[in-house]
Amino acid sequence: MWQSIPLYELKTLIAQQIAECSPETRMLFEANAITPQKWTLSPWGDDGGGFWVIAIIGKFVLWYNDIEEGFNTSSFTQEGAIEQYWCNQDPLHVALLSLSSKSPKLGAPHAPA
C-alpha cells in the first residue's frame, strides 16, 4: 500500500521544478496555481486519500501522481474529483505545457453554447 507524499515534500518538489521552468511556464503556473488540495480518483487514490491537485486551468487540473512520482493533467466536471488516471512520470514543466495546450487561449472566441 502506498502512502501519499506529505504536503511539505510536494511543496519542495514544486519549488525545485518551478525554478527550472522558463519564465513563461512559471507565469502560467503562478497564474493558475491553487493551494494544494487532495482530490479523489477512485480506486487508485483511495489508499492515499486522493491525489494533490496544484493548479486549475479551465476544466483541467494539474496533479501529482505520487504512485508514479510524476505530474499529470486531467479534466474534471465536479470540483474535488479527478476524472482520468494517468501514470505519466512527467516533470512539472512538461505537464504544464500539456495543460496550457488544452486550455482556451487568451482572445480566442468562445465555443457556442
Backbone torsions as a table, in degrees:
resi	resn	phi	psi	omega
1	MET	NA	130.1	-179.9
2	TRP	-85.1	158.8	174.5
3	GLN	-118.8	141.9	-179.8
4	SER	-64.8	146.4	176.0
5	ILE	-63.5	133.5	177.1
6	PRO	-63.7	148.9	-176.8
7	LEU	-56.3	-42.1	-178.6
8	TYR	-63.3	-35.5	177.7
9	GLU	-70.3	-38.9	177.0
10	LEU	-62.0	-44.8	179.3
11	LYS	-62.2	-38.5	177.4
12	THR	-64.9	-44.3	178.2
13	LEU	-60.9	-45.3	178.5
14	ILE	-60.2	-48.2	-178.9
15	ALA	-59.6	-42.1	179.3
16	GLN	-63.8	-44.0	-175.9
17	GLN	-77.8	-31.8	175.9
18	ILE	-65.1	-36.1	179.2
19	ALA	-62.7	-24.4	-179.9
20	GLU	-90.2	-5.0	-177.4
21	CYS	-80.4	158.0	172.5
22	SER	-67.9	160.0	177.8
23	PRO	-56.9	-37.4	-179.4
24	GLU	-66.2	-43.8	179.9
25	THR	-67.5	-39.4	177.3
26	ARG	-61.5	-41.9	178.5
27	MET	-65.0	-38.9	177.2
28	LEU	-59.7	-45.5	179.3
29	PHE	-63.5	-49.9	-176.6
30	GLU	-60.9	-33.9	-179.6
31	ALA	-72.7	-21.1	-173.9
32	ASN	-122.9	0.4	-178.5
33	ALA	-68.3	147.3	172.9
34	ILE	-124.1	164.3	170.1
35	THR	-62.0	127.1	-176.4
36	PRO	-50.9	133.2	-179.2
37	GLN	-131.7	144.2	174.6
38	LYS	-81.5	126.0	174.7
39	TRP	-117.4	147.2	-179.3
40	THR	-76.8	152.0	171.5
41	LEU	-159.6	86.7	-174.1
42	SER	-85.8	143.1	4.4
43	PRO	-93.0	-7.9	-171.6
44	TRP	-60.7	-40.8	-175.9
45	GLY	-91.1	1.4	-173.9
46	ASP	-58.9	-45.8	-176.2
47	ASP	-63.7	-30.5	-178.2
48	GLY	-99.7	7.3	-180.0
49	GLY	77.3	19.6	-179.2
50	GLY	106.6	-173.4	179.1
51	PHE	-118.8	152.9	180.0
52	TRP	-77.3	120.1	170.8
53	VAL	-95.2	132.7	-174.7
54	ILE	-120.8	-10.5	178.7
55	ALA	-157.8	151.4	177.2
56	ILE	-131.2	129.2	172.6
57	ILE	-129.6	113.3	-178.2
58	GLY	60.1	-122.5	179.3
59	LYS	-105.4	27.9	178.2
60	PHE	-125.1	147.5	177.4
61	VAL	-120.1	152.0	171.2
62	LEU	-106.2	123.1	-176.0
63	TRP	-137.8	160.3	-178.7
64	TYR	-105.5	122.0	176.6
65	ASN	-92.5	98.9	-176.8
66	ASP	-81.9	-3.6	169.9
67	ILE	-73.5	-45.1	-178.2
68	GLU	-96.7	-9.5	179.4
69	GLU	61.6	54.5	177.1
70	GLY	-158.3	163.0	179.7
71	PHE	-90.2	147.1	-177.4
72	ASN	-140.6	163.1	172.9
73	THR	-123.5	152.2	178.8
74	SER	-156.2	156.0	172.3
75	SER	-81.9	166.1	173.3
76	PHE	-149.5	150.4	174.0
77	THR	-115.2	-25.8	178.1
78	GLN	-121.7	125.3	179.4
79	GLU	-58.4	133.0	179.8
80	GLY	101.4	-4.7	-178.5
81	ALA	-133.9	116.7	174.9
82	ILE	-77.9	137.7	-175.1
83	GLU	-87.9	-40.8	-175.5
84	GLN	-118.1	137.8	173.2
85	TYR	-89.3	130.0	174.6
86	TRP	-129.1	147.1	-179.5
87	CYS	-116.0	32.9	175.5
88	ASN	-64.4	149.4	176.0
89	GLN	-113.5	43.7	-175.3
90	ASP	-74.9	142.8	167.6
91	PRO	-69.0	163.9	-174.9
92	LEU	-56.0	-44.6	-175.5
93	HIS	-65.1	-34.1	179.0
94	VAL	-68.0	-45.1	178.6
95	ALA	-64.5	-38.2	177.8
96	LEU	-62.8	-43.4	179.4
97	LEU	-64.2	-37.6	176.3
98	SER	-63.5	-43.1	-179.5
99	LEU	-65.4	-40.3	-178.6
100	SER	-67.8	-29.8	179.7
101	SER	-74.6	-17.0	178.7
102	LYS	-90.1	-15.5	-174.4
103	SER	-90.8	155.3	175.7
104	PRO	-64.3	140.8	178.9
105	LYS	-81.6	150.5	177.5
106	LEU	-58.3	132.2	178.4
107	GLY	83.7	-3.6	178.6
108	ALA	-72.5	144.6	178.8
109	PRO	-65.5	147.0	178.1
110	HIS	-73.5	145.7	177.1
111	ALA	-69.2	145.8	177.4
112	PRO	-61.3	145.7	-178.2
113	ALA	-79.9	NA	NA
